[in-house]
Structures are given as C-alpha cells and as structure tokens.
Amino acid sequence: MKLKELESCLQQVDTFEDPKILLEQYPTSPHIAACMLYTIHNTYGDIEGKLVADLGCGCGVLSVGAAMLDAGLCVGFDIDNDALDIFRRNKEEFEITNIDLVQCDICSLEADAFAKKFDIVIMNPPFGTKHNQGMDMKFLRLALTMAKRSVYSLHKTSTRDHIHKKAKDWGVTMEVIAELRYDLPASYKFHKKKSVDINVDFLRFSKA
C-alpha cells in the first residue's frame, strides 16, 4: 500500500465527537498517522504479521492503519469507553477483523501485566500537560515493558533531552525518526486559535 493510499483511507476514520480535556483527547491526524505507520512498516519491517499494541488508542486511527498494513493482531488500549465506541464503529465500517480492544486505565496496570506480550507498541500518548504531568513517561515506561522489540511514539520536541536521559537510564536505545509539526485543531472552549502547530518528535525505542 502506498503512503498516499494509506493516508486517504485513514481520512475516513471517525474521530472524537466530544473530546475530554482531562484525557488530553486530540486526534492523530491521518497525515501523521500514515507517515508513522508507513515508516514503521517499510523502514523497520515492524508491522506485517506482528502483534501490535496501541496505547491510548482513542478512536483507533493507528490501529486501523496497522491492520491495513497486515499486522497479525492489533490491540488497542484506552480508558474512555466513548472513544472505544467510535473505535468499534470504525472497525466495523472498515470490516477489519485483526483488531481487539481493551478498556483499562493504562497508568493503573500492573507493571508486568502484559510484559513482553507484544512485538511492538505504537502510540500517541498524552503529552503530559496541565493536569497530566508526567503521563507521557508513564505511558512510555509501560510500553517498554510490553514490547519485545520496539516502541514507536510521539513526544513534544521540547522534552527530547529528558526522554533521551530516561531511555539511557532504562537501558534502551532512542532514535529520532522524524521531527513533525503536529497541527492541533481548536478542540476545547479555552482554545483561542483555530489551530496551533506543536513541534513533535517521532521516536523509536529499541531494546537490546
């Protein structure tokens, strides 16, 4: 599947109807999702036939894209049942069978609950702003316990040095695959601008 074709398909994925600010619910754009997945698939060979976890999956754009690229099975994890209802609808509309959903609070899972159960983890975690400080690192720490091979994640570029130091502490290799501009649409009442560009790193963490 070509990149443009993948992006075109992901534009049909329904997203949040009433996003929740406390959960930092912002959609991953079809463009960013397609670029992430296409790179993971074509550069690293890390999707086809693989067992994939999608943490904080929301309405499922990353999982749907991974399924289209022939993941063996993709399991989406999210705390919010409203988002998962939209995800289920997306799954049905695309007639995808190689996806499962798990409703849970990622941050209250036992550290070894899914230890090394997945080949890779893909995610666009909460960036840990306002009420959720440190949430991005909690997601990353758990993702690294779940993955046998690699974790692919989006993080604010401003946190790169901090994340790099943590990766070294945890004994994993961090690679900046790309620097992206995350176009954050006005989703909440307090947003004054129609959209804001945030500098974001697309990172790969690989285990020894």
Secondary structure as the mmCIF struct_conf table of DSSP 4:
data_model
#
loop_
_struct_conf.conf_type_id
_struct_conf.id
_struct_conf.beg_label_comp_id
_struct_conf.beg_label_asym_id
_struct_conf.beg_label_seq_id
_struct_conf.end_label_comp_id
_struct_conf.end_label_asym_id
_struct_conf.end_label_seq_id
HELX_RH_AL_P HELX_RH_AL_P1 LEU A 3 LEU A 10
TURN_TY1_P TURN_TY1_P1 GLN A 11 GLN A 12
BEND BEND1 VAL A 13 VAL A 13
BEND BEND2 GLU A 17 ASP A 18
HELX_RH_3T_P HELX_RH_3T_P1 ILE A 21 LEU A 23
TURN_TY1_P TURN_TY1_P2 GLU A 24 GLU A 24
HELX_LH_PP_P HELX_LH_PP_P1 PRO A 27 SER A 29
HELX_RH_AL_P HELX_RH_AL_P2 PRO A 30 ASN A 42
TURN_TY1_P TURN_TY1_P3 THR A 43 TYR A 44
BEND BEND3 ILE A 47 ILE A 47
STRN STRN1 GLU A 48 GLU A 48
TURN_TY1_P TURN_TY1_P4 GLY A 49 GLY A 49
STRN STRN2 LEU A 51 LEU A 55
TURN_TY1_P TURN_TY1_P5 GLY A 56 GLY A 56
TURN_TY1_P TURN_TY1_P6 GLY A 58 CYS A 59
HELX_RH_AL_P HELX_RH_AL_P3 VAL A 61 MET A 68
TURN_TY1_P TURN_TY1_P7 LEU A 69 ASP A 70
STRN STRN3 ALA A 71 ALA A 71
BEND BEND4 GLY A 72 GLY A 72
STRN STRN4 LEU A 73 ASP A 78
BEND BEND5 ILE A 79 ILE A 79
HELX_RH_AL_P HELX_RH_AL_P4 ASN A 81 GLU A 93
TURN_TY1_P TURN_TY1_P8 PHE A 94 GLU A 95
BEND BEND6 ASN A 98 ASN A 98
STRN STRN5 ILE A 99 GLN A 103
HELX_RH_3T_P HELX_RH_3T_P2 ILE A 106 SER A 108
BEND BEND7 LEU A 109 LEU A 109
TURN_TY1_P TURN_TY1_P9 ALA A 111 LYS A 116
STRN STRN6 PHE A 118 MET A 123
HELX_RH_3T_P HELX_RH_3T_P3 LYS A 130 ASN A 132
TURN_TY1_P TURN_TY1_P10 GLN A 133 GLY A 134
HELX_RH_AL_P HELX_RH_AL_P5 MET A 135 MET A 146
STRN STRN7 ALA A 147 LYS A 156
HELX_RH_3T_P HELX_RH_3T_P4 THR A 157 THR A 159
HELX_RH_AL_P HELX_RH_AL_P6 ARG A 160 TRP A 170
TURN_TY1_P TURN_TY1_P11 GLY A 171 GLY A 171
STRN STRN8 VAL A 172 PRO A 185
BEND BEND8 TYR A 188 TYR A 188
TURN_TY1_P TURN_TY1_P12 LYS A 189 PHE A 190
BEND BEND9 LYS A 193 LYS A 194
STRN STRN9 SER A 195 LYS A 207
#
